[in-house]
């Protein structure tokens, strides 16, 4: 039996959808529910999943934003029926651990990606290793992304990173505007990898590390790996699954500017 709770952002469409659901189905508290219905866009979905992941509930997103890659389309006729027929996928996030210039260590999780970004007008100067294996000795760029399969069609795709299938068990490393080496395209690694990124010149070239939407500034050393102890359970409509959306993006042709 489905026992839903509803969480929505503050835009007008979200409130309208929430009101529609509350009039037609019984709503439970977050603690007593077994399904959290999240109404909003991808950013709000990521925020909500990270807020409530310790409760080990399933999440069903209803899009009231723009593209809504992680979300389902709202329908007055079908949405309530779709709850019980939805397809479940399980996702483990990236665990980011950052040591800043003061020596403090801050941790956060990322469902989509960890972004390492230059913090000033100076390009970042980074070294990247996987365990004891060097990936790149020195990368001068605007930054670098480490992306999960779920996040590979978002920011990662916009910087020309690869699209990863959900069952690929891979992570992608994609440079942002690489200057040296000029033509470095990044790397695809196993999800078992432990990636260490070091700022080679933290005083002159400060960087920030961002786990989805949580930023740590003045980062000196960043450790990133998949945290298999955390599992997010996402529900998607059978005709519009996350895997299907990823395949559509893989086949999509770039639109030409006018």
KANORLIN-V906702 format. One record per helix or strand of 2 or more residues. SS is the DSSP state (a for helix, b for strand). FROM is the first residue (numbers start at 0). TO is the last residue. If there is no record, write none. Layout:
BEGIN
ss	from	to
SS	FROM	TO
SS	FROM	TO
END
This chain:
BEGIN
ss	from	to
b	3	7
a	11	23
b	34	39
a	41	54
b	57	62
a	78	84
b	86	90
b	93	99
b	104	109
b	112	117
b	123	129
b	132	140
b	142	146
a	154	157
b	169	175
b	186	189
b	193	198
b	206	210
b	213	215
b	218	225
b	231	235
a	237	239
a	241	250
END
